[in-house]
Amino acid sequence: MTNKTIVVILVAMFATAFSFAQETEKKAYLLPNVDVKTLDGKTMNTKTLTNEGKPMIISFWALWCKPCIKELTTISDVYPDWVKETGVKLVAVSIDDSRSTARVQPFVDSKDWEYQVILDPNGDFKRALNVNMVPILLY
C-alpha cells in the first residue's frame, strides 16, 4: 500500500469521524483518570488532555511497531492541513516499556512530529481505554 493510499484512507476515516461528531450532540468524552509521563519526564493526568471542544485523536503506538510509525509519519504529512481545517489535535501515546522509553524522545525528534507525545510505560492508560493492540486511533 502506498503512502498516498494510506493518506487517502486516513483522511476518509477522519472526515467520517468528524462529520459524525458534528451531527451528534456535543458531549464531552471523559478520559480516564490515569497518570502518564510527558517526554520531559513530568507526570500528567490524562483527564487534562483537551482540545477545547475541537476534535482530538489519540493514537497508541510503540517504537517496535512498524505500522504505527508508518501511520504517524503519514499523518504527519497532512497534519498541518488537518489542524488548519478542523483544529484537530493528535496525541501520540507511546506504550513502550520503561526499558525503551529513553529512546522515544530522540526518535520523535528525528521524525519531526508536531504531535503531543506522552508515555504510558505501564500500559495503565491503554488498559483504561481497553486498547489491546497497536496501532489504534481513538477519536
N, C-alpha and C positions, 0 to 999 in steps of 0.2 A: 504494500500500500504506500503510495507516495505521500510526501508531506502535504501537498496541495489537497489530496483526497481527505487526509486526516483533518486539515483545517476546515474544509467544507462540512465534514461530519460534525465537528465540534461546534461550528457556527450554527448549524441547523439545530443541534441539541440545545445550545444556549438560547437561540431565538424561541424555540418551543417553550422552554422553561420560563423565559422572560415573559412571553405573551400569556402563559398560564398564570403567572404571578400577578400580572396586571388585571386579569379577568376576575380573579378571586378577591375576596375581602382582604384588606391589608391587615394581616395578623402577624404579630411578632413571633418568629420562630425562636423558641428559647433554647439556647445551647446549654449543655450540661455544665455543672459546676465542677470543673477539673483544673488542677494546676498543671501548667506546662512551662517550658523554658523558651525564652527568646534566644536568638543567635548570640547575643552578648551575655548570656548566662543568667539573666534575670528571670524570676518566677512571675508568671502572669496567669490569670484565671481566664478560662475560655468564655465565661459569661461576659467578659469585657469586649469580646470580638463583636464589632458592629460596623455597619456601613450607613448609618443614619437613614434607614428606610429604603435604601437602594439595594439592588441585587448583590448578593455575596456568594461566592463559590468557595467551598472548602475542598481542597484536593489532598488526599493522603498519598504519600509517595515514600520511596526509600532509595538510597544510593545503589543498592543491589538490583533494583527493579528497572530494567532497560525500557519497558513500555511506559513506565511512569515518567522517566526522564525525557523520552521522546514526546510524550503528551505535553509536559510542561514547557519543553523547548518549542514545540509547535505553537502552543497557545501564546508563548512569548512574542511570536512574530505578529500576532493580531491584537494582543492585549491593549496596547495604547489606543487602538481604534475602538475596542470594546469600552474602555474607560470613558473615552470622549463621547461615544454614542449613548451609553446607558448608565455610566457612573459605577459600573460593577467593580467589586473588589475581590481579588483572589487571594486566599490564604493557603499557602502550601505547608502541610503538616508532615514533617519528616518522622517516620516511625522507626528510624534507625536506632539500634540499642546503644547503651552507654559506651560500648567499645568503639563505635564508629561515629558518634555524634561530633567529635572534634573535626571530622573530615567534611561535615556538612557545610559550614561557613565557607571554606575555600572553594568547594565545589559550586555553591550558589554564586559566589563572586565570579568564578570563571565563566559561568553561563550568563551573567549579567541580567538575571531575572529581576523584574521590578515588583515582584510579589512580596507580601509579608510572609516570612518563613518562621515557623515555630517548631519546636522539638517536642516529641512525645515518646521519649525513650522507653518508658514503662508500658506504653500502649493504653494508658488509662482513658485518654480522650477517644481513641479508636474504639475501645470496648464500649464506652458510654454511648457511642453513636451506632453500635452494632456493625462496625466495619470489620469484615472478615478477611478481605484480600485487597491488594492494591494492583493497579491504580484504580481509584474511585473518585468521582466528583460528586459532591453534595451541593445542592442549590438551596 
